[in-house]
């Protein structure tokens, strides 16, 4: 069933997703009925979005009957379709998108590749790979629009700095000859551990979601100065994405402003913006199981996008963040 209403800055979709029969075999025993509601902007965008603007961090979650989830996934999301992401970006006046393959699929990038095919030239992809991924597979990913890989140390629970450095160095060695980059989901302690390796890396490095900084701790928190230094020197990019993951002050997350402004002031040419739509909830629930469906977080992307002019009041700086930097990094 689908009910929709639309207007400027608002498009709401609702659908029932029955995880049963063949789908239950893919999601695991005990999966149940879920009512999927991927968020759509409720607040109109209040500033002039430049042409060619890019959402540098988004996901799609396909029908599990077509694309099975990884058995080792940390959570099970509701679905979020290509048509819904099109509606999101129409409402935000954003023309380009970078799809990050979710950990729920492991190193199977098929769902993301299918979405890239549907979205065409306005989309790029970030893949997940492992030691078993062949060079031929990397070539195929590149031909399909993939231009980087993601290392996710947060959701996989990898706190050991030695392990983080080892995995990072292996990824750099694997991709050094390709015109790709490495995106890292990590906390500031990992940024500190990796700083020398990032400086020495021969390819671009991107830290997503404010590199896990905690907004409540401000710009003086341990490790944030290292992130600012890497951004300022041009040795790394940072995504000022998913403010709700670093702050508890919904819905506008005002304590994120000092972090965003410090990063932008350090070097606006190394700052990227993204939604993290459809806002999957990967948090651990006491007594919960990875196969239990985790409802998508209901974030108003219009209201959150309207914080960008607060973080970057200068229109030219916003164009750098939204258009110029993604064009250079992702090859639009």
Secondary structure, DSSP 8 states (H G I E B T S, - for coil): ---EEEETTEEEE-EEE---THHHHHH-TT---EEE------S---S---TT-EEEEE--B--TTTS---TT-S-EE--B-HHHHHHHHHHHT--EEEEE--GGGTT--HHHHHHHHHHGGGEEEEE---TT--HHHHHHHHHTTEEEEEEETTTTT---HHHHHHHHHHHHHHHTTSS-EEEEE--HHHHHHHHHHHHH-SS-EEE-GGGG--GGG-TTSTTHHHHHHHHHTTS-EEEEE-GGGT--STTT-GGGHHHHHHHHHH-GGGEEEE--BT-------TT--TTSEE------HHHHHTTHHHH---HHHHHIIIIIHHHHHHT-
